Amino acid sequence: MASIKRNEKQNGEVVYRIQISLGCDPRTGKRIPKVITFKPNQNATPKQQEKEALKFAMEWEDKLKNGESYEGQEMSFGEYADKWLAYMKPEVAYSTYRGYENIVNQKILPFFSVYKVAKIKTPLVEEFYRTLRGNANGTVQKIANVLSGMFRTAVRWQMIQVNPCRDAKIPKNKEEESTLKYFTPEQSLMFLKSLDMTFETVVKGHQRIDDTGKPYVVGDYTEPRELPLQLKVFYTLSLYCGFRKGETLALQWGDIDFEKKEIRIVKSAGKSEDGVILKKPKTATSVRTVSFPDEILPLLKRYRQEYALYRFQLGTAWKGDDNLFIQWDGTLMGYSTPYQSFKRHLKRYNEWVRENPAAREQGFEELPLIPLHGLRHSCATLLNYLNINIIDISKILGHAKSSTTMDIYAHSFEGQSHEAANRLDEFLKNSQKKWA
């Protein structure tokens, strides 16, 4: 039976000190006490307060003896968030952990930090979701997934009995277009053409140092900029083969079979506290062999020659391994480099189209500013446009199930249904002519 002691503070506030025995420590034979402080209704009579305290003590004695923790009642969500992040850090990839950390600190904690973990119920979670209106549906879902994951852990640690996110409704922005961003097949061809273009780029004035060590200022000037060959290869492989960024970045020359025109995906690049590392691909089905079209072969061979010559010229300064995509000293290319260069390239191309009427007359159009991962989406869309079987598309992308591919790309595939209908219509008309 729990021990209950009434205490009255100097300010008149009444609290009860409740001590519950959790049995005996098998090593020492001593009782294991758990002390809980309970604050009753301050407007109730002493007898009513005592009844409240007794009821509370009996309920928690049963819960604690059945393995439930009282931590959820005592711990603020802010304290729990620190504990949860520390627990998750060694459990997930570093980039995933940093994503969790940003979402928790920037989105979740400003709303929940002052609440006790056990006091957060479904209505409060739904109130939080409503504060996220204005964000993209995908962003809201990502935040909701992290929050639900935090509460699932709290349930497993027996701090709470039910995940309050389980039945919470997430408001959807019905007017939002699909968040999947990609090039249409026509835009993909235009993008591939743009990779070989040279654009005049304005270089802002800056300070330089001459051979004597004296500084001088250079005014604004323009110079032609062409995409480095290794980035042309990077983006071409991403678009034709549908590789994820980490898979492309991790490629080594030994992964490419020039005779069979195949590329083996057996690793992926990811971020860690020490920089970029090579690790296993995202899932078991991500380990795969992907064939590439003949069109890519000359580009790969040209880059291999350039790569070998550069490595020879660098001599002992070469610090790399066998990676395709490198920094100046041969070490693995920076994790953000492909995306930053991709953004700059699209910006330069679109500016060129806007500023040159002749470009539009030749059929060039501005391209949408898609993320780098959009090249993978563009690959799936292009393959579907070419009537490639959905099962084969799924294997190329490294999905475990073709249903996963359909779930992701259903919207973009729907946009090509008119083309399929036109082809069917043409087939039927030709058939009618044949048998007329």
ABEGO torsion letter per residue (X at the ends): XBBBBBBBBAAGBBBBBBBBBAEBBAAAGBBBBBBBBBBBBAABBAAAAAAAAAAAAAAAAAAAAAGBBAAAAABBAAAAAAAAAAAAAAABBAAAAAAAAAAAAAAAAAAAAABBAAABBAAAAAAAAAAABGBBAAAAAAAAAAAAAAAAAAAAAGABABBAAAABBBBBBAABBBABBBBBAAAAAAAAAAAABBBBBBBBBBBBBBAAGBBBBBBBBBBBBBBBAAAAAAAAAAAAAGBBAAAAAABBAAABBAAAGBBBBABBBBBBAAEBBBBBBABAAABBBBBBBAAAAAAAAAAAAAAAAAAAAAEAABABBABABBBAAGBBBBAAAAAAAAAAAAAAAAAAAAABAAAAAAGBBBBBBBBAAAAAAAAAAAAAAAGBBAAAAAAAAGBABAAAAAAAAAAAAAAAAAAAAAAAAAAAAAAAAAAX
